[in-house]
Amino acid sequence: MALTVTAIDKAKPTDKQYRMPDDRGLVLLVRPNGAKLWQLRFRHDGKEKTASLGQYPDVTLAQARVKRDKARELVAAGSDPVAVKKAERTAKTEAHINNFEAIAREWWAHWKATRSESHTGYVIRRLEADVFPAIGTRPISEIEAPELVRMVKTVAQRGALDIAKRCLQMCNQIFRYAIAHGKAARNPAADIKPGDILPARTKENYARIDAKELPALLRKMEGYQGRPTTRLALKLMALTFVRTTELIEARWAEFDLQAARWDIPAERMKMKTPHTVPLSTQAVQVLHVLQEISGGRALLFPGERDHDKAMSNNTLLKALDIMGYKHRMTGHGFRGIASTVLHEQGYDHAHIELQLAHTDRGSVSAAYNHALYMKQRATMMQGWGDYLEGLARGNVVALHGRAA
């Protein structure tokens, strides 16, 4: 006779456990401690076996019968429900162990052996900051392309298009590693092209050398035999990485050397919002030398013939050409080098972007961005000044990102 809910509820424990049969192999085991457990008794490979289906009342009578029917379908197909359940538990455990972050850290440990410490440090910081929060806990074998698209777009939405692309590239390498080691069957990152999901950025064809060539350039700048103001302009450009026009049209009224601060008014900025440049001790030193040369003029870099007009845009470019960098380096190139190196050394993306004056014209707070994170930016700019000074002297100077 089939069980009823009333009969189950009235069943009392005894000194010994006993079973209450339902139908088609389903039984309720009543233990001396009062626990009531569902079981399915079946035969597989000529042996009688028992499968656990859960505890009453967590699993109701109706639910137990559904579980029984599913288990009997497995038996009819030649499978052992107990073995199938065990395999499912093992698969879930392995999926938890083989989540994306765990496999990514395995890949990173394998990959970093032949790379520089600064580069490998940058990669793990990017993973920790942008990738792991989005998909780190997901089993790597279950991640699909839409999840990667969401992660990449989230990074891009803060204006970090290059970092968004790098995150996708890193995921591509991690999935290839996972496939090679039997942790995943396919690579969803291979199905995504950055151009399909990220907005296009207008390319500015500013030539620039690689960061590894910077020491040689700095030493050539120190030995430049042209006008002293041109040499100092190049040094200040490297130290502040402002735009060329912002530099050559600078006026002494914008500087507070005692406070180590340069406030560029909105009308001189590309984005038409004010911009503040914290000055390193190296930049202040250059400015003191310029003061001695300028003779009380309003402009830091007056033209050679007309001192009331700013130095020509081509002056710095011509100096770089003379030093052997024609078509290889521009004044604007210092901005790209600074951005690359500072990102690689772990400085906060927001601080770097603010210092580069990459401000969204439509931002309500754009007019106030010049004052944001001043302490952190001042620390970053001093670190950059020390770094350039060390390179010029032939020393290896470590930049310390994650400024407080």
N, C-alpha and C positions, 0 to 999 in steps of 0.2 A: 504494500500500500504506500502510495506517495506521501511525502511529508507535507505538513501544513505549518504555517507560521505559528499558529497556536500551539501545536505539538512541540515545536522547537523551543518556544518561550517557556513552556512548562517543564521541559526536560531538566532534571536536577542532577548534580554530580553525585557520584558514589565513590566508594573506596577504590574501585577499579574503573579504568576508562572503558567506555562502551560505544558502539556505533549504532546510529539510527539510519537505516537505508532509505533512499528516496526512489530513484528509478534509473535504469541504464548505467549502473555502476557508481552513481553518486551517493555518498554517505556523509553523515555528520558525526564526527568523532567528539564525544563529550568526555573531557578529562576531569580527574578528581579536583583540580583547582577551579573548575567551573568554565574553563575555556571550551569553546565550541568551534571545531575546525572542519572545514569542508575538504573532502578527499574524493578522488576518482580512482576507482580500482579498475585496472585494465590488463590485457595480456599483450606482450610484445616479444617477438622472437621466441615464442613458446614459454615465456616466463610471466608470472603474475607480478605486476608492479602497482605502485601507488603514487599518485600525483597530488600535491597540495594545491588547493584552489583558493585559499584565503580563510579568514576567520569571521565567524558570525558575531555580531550583526553588521560588521564593516562590509562584508559581502553578503547581500541578501539572498534569500532562497531563489528568487528569479535570476539574479546575477550569477549564482552558482550554477544554475542549469545552463545558462548561456556559455559559461566557461567550460562546463562538461561537454557541451555539443561541439565546441571548437576543438577541444582536446581529442574527442572521438574522431573528428575529421582527420586529424593528424595521424591517429592510429590507423584509420582506414587507408590512408595514403602511404602507410609503411613507416611512419616516423614515431619516435618516442617522445611524447610531450614533456617528460622530465628532462631529457637531453636537450630538447629545443629551448626550454625555459632557461636552462643553465647556459646555453650558448648565447642567448639574448642578454643575460646578465653579464657575461664575459665581454660581449661586444660593447655594452654600455660602459663598462669599466675601462676598456681600452680606449673608447671614444673620449672619455673624461681625461685619461692620461695623455692622449694624443690631441689635446686641444691646440689651437693655432699658436698660442704663446709658447707652449712647451716645445713644439717643433721649430718655431722661429728661433728660439734660443739655441736649440741644437744646431740649426743651420748657421747661426751667427758664430758659434764657437768653432765650427768647421771652416767657415769662410774667412774668418779674420786672420788666420795664420800668416798669410802673405801680404796683409794690408797694413797701412800705417795706423798707429794708435789713434791719431786724430780722426782719421776717416772711419775706423771701426766704432769709435766712441760716438761720432755723429750718427751713424746708422742705428745703433741701439737706442740712442735718445729719441730719434724720430719714431722708431717702433713703439717705444714706451709712451710717447706723448700723443701719437696720432692713430696708430694701428691697433695696439692691444686694447685700448678702451672700447673700440668698436667691435672687434671680432676675436679678441684674445681668448675668451673662454669657450668659444665655439669649437666643437670637434672639427678638425681640419678636413676630414673626409666628407663633412656635411655642408661646408660653406659653398654658397652659390654666387654667381656673378653679381646679382642685384645687391648683395651685401657689400661687396667690394666697391660697387658704384656709389652706394650711400656713403661709405667711408671716405672715398676720394673726393666726393662733392662737398662733404663736410669740411675737409681741409681747405678745399679751393674757395669756399664761401668766405673765409677770412682773408682772401686775397693772396694766399700762398700757392699759386699755380705750380711753381717749380717743385715745391715740396710735395704737392698732391701727386704729381707725376712720379717723383722718386718713391713715394709710398707704394704706388702701383707696381713700379719696377721691382722693389724689394719683395712684394708679395709674390710676384711672378717667380723670382728665384727661390723663395721659400717653398712654394708649391712644387716646383721641379725637384727640389731636395726631398720633399715628402713622398713624391711618386717614386723616386729612385730608391727610397728606403722602405717602401711598402706601407707607408702611412696614409696614402691617398691614391685614388685611382685616376683622377683627372685634375687639370689645372684651370680653374675658372678665370684666373687673371689673364690667361692667354687669349680669352675671348673678347677682351676689352682693349680698345685703342683709346689713348688719351683724347685724341681729337673728336671722338664720338661723344664724350661726356663732359669735356671741359671747354670753357669759352676760349676763343682764340685771343691771343695777346698780340697787339701791334708790335712788330719787331723793330727795334732801334739798332741800326747797324753801326754800333760803336765798337771799333776794334779794341781788343785788350789782350795783354799777354797772360799767360798762365801764372798762378800765384807763385809757382816755384821759380819763376824768372824775376820776381819782385826784388830780391836782394841785389841782383846785378843792376837793375834800373835805379834803385835808391843810391847805390854807390856812384853811378854815372851822374845822377842829379847833383850829388855833393861836389863832384868835380867839374860841373858845367862851367864853361869859360865865357858864356854870354853875359847879358845884363844881370846884375845881382837880383833885381826885382823879379826877373823871370824865374831864376833859380828858386827864390823864396816862394814865389807863387806856386810852383810845382810842389814844393815841400808842403805848403799849407793845403794844397789840393789833396795830396796823399793823406795828410793827417785828419782832415775834416770830411773828406769825400762829398763835398757839396757839388752842385752843378757848376759848369765852367762860368756861365754868365753870373751866377750868384757870387762866385769868387772874384772875378775881375772887376765887377762893379761895386765891390764892398767899400763902405765908407767908415772912417774911424769912429764916427758917432754911434755906430752900431755895436761897438765893442766895449766891454767892461773887463779889462785885463785883470783887475784885482779880484773880481768874482769869477774869472776864467769862463766868460760867457760871451757868446756872439748872438745877438738878436737881429735876425734878418726880417725886415718889414714885409707885410703881405704883398705890397705892390712889386716887390722884386722877386717874388717866388713864382714858380711855374703854376702852382695850384692856387695862387692868390690867397694864401693864408700865411700868417706869420710862422717863422721857424726859428727854433733856438738850437744853437750848437754849443754843447759843453766843450770847453777847450782843455786839452791835455797840457801838461807842463811843457811838452815839446812844441805844441802849437803856440803857446804864450811866448816861448823863447823866440820863435820865428817872428812873431809880431813885434817884440821889443826891438829886434834888429831892423825890421821894416820902419819902425818909428824913427829910428836914427837916420834912415835914408830918405824918408818922405819929405822932410823939411816942413812939416806943418800943413801939408796939403790935405784936402778933404778925402781924396781917394787913396786907397792902399796901393793900387796899381795903375797909376796914370799912364797915358799914352806917351810914347817916346817924343813925339813932336808937339802934341797938344796936351798939356798937363791937366786941362779941365775935362778931358774925355778919358774914359777907361781904356785900358790896354785892349788891343784887338783880340778877338776870339782865336785868331790864327797864330798868335804869339806863342802860346804853350804848345800848340801842335807843331809849329816849326822847330821849337826847341827839342821836342821828342824826335823829330825827323833827324836833326843834326846828331843826336845821340845814338842813332841807328835803329829807331823804332818806327820808321815810316810804314804806314799801313798796318802796323802791329799794335799800336797803342795810341789812345787819345786821353784827353783830360777826363772824359766821362768814364774811361776804363777803370779809373781808381775806385769808382762807386761799385762796379761789378766785382772787383777783387775783394773789396772790403766786405760786401754782402756775403760772398762765398766763404771767405775765411771765418768771419764772425759766426755764421750759421754752423760751419763745421766744428767750431770750437765750443758750441753749445750755448751761445748767447740767445736770449729770448727773441723769437721771431718778431713779436710786436715792438720790442725796443729797437731792433735793427730797422724795421720798416719806418718807424717814426723818425729815426735819425736820417734815413734816406729821403724823408719827406714824401713818401709814397702815400699820400692822403687822398681818400675818395672825395671828389668835389661835392658830391651830394650828401656827405655826412653832416648831420646837424652839429656834431661836436668838433668838426674839422678846425674851426677857429681856435679851439682850446688845446689841440693836440700838441702844440709846441711846448706846453708846460707839463705834459704827462711823463711819468717815470723819470723825472730829472735825475734823481739820485742814481738809479740803475744805469741810465744813459751816460752819466758822468763817469761812473766806474768803467763802463764799457769803452768809452772814448780814451780814458787814460790807459787802459789795457792795450788798446789799439796803438796808441802813441809809443808805449814801451815796446810793443811788438815790432813796429817799424824801426825804431832806434836800434833794437837788437839785430834785426836783419841787416841794417846798413853797416853795423860794426862786425858782422860775421858771426854773431852769437845766435844760439838757438834759444828763443824766448817762448815760453808756453803761455798762451792766452788762457785765462780761466773764465769760462762761461758760467752761466747760471748766476749771474750777479744778483745780490740780494736787493 
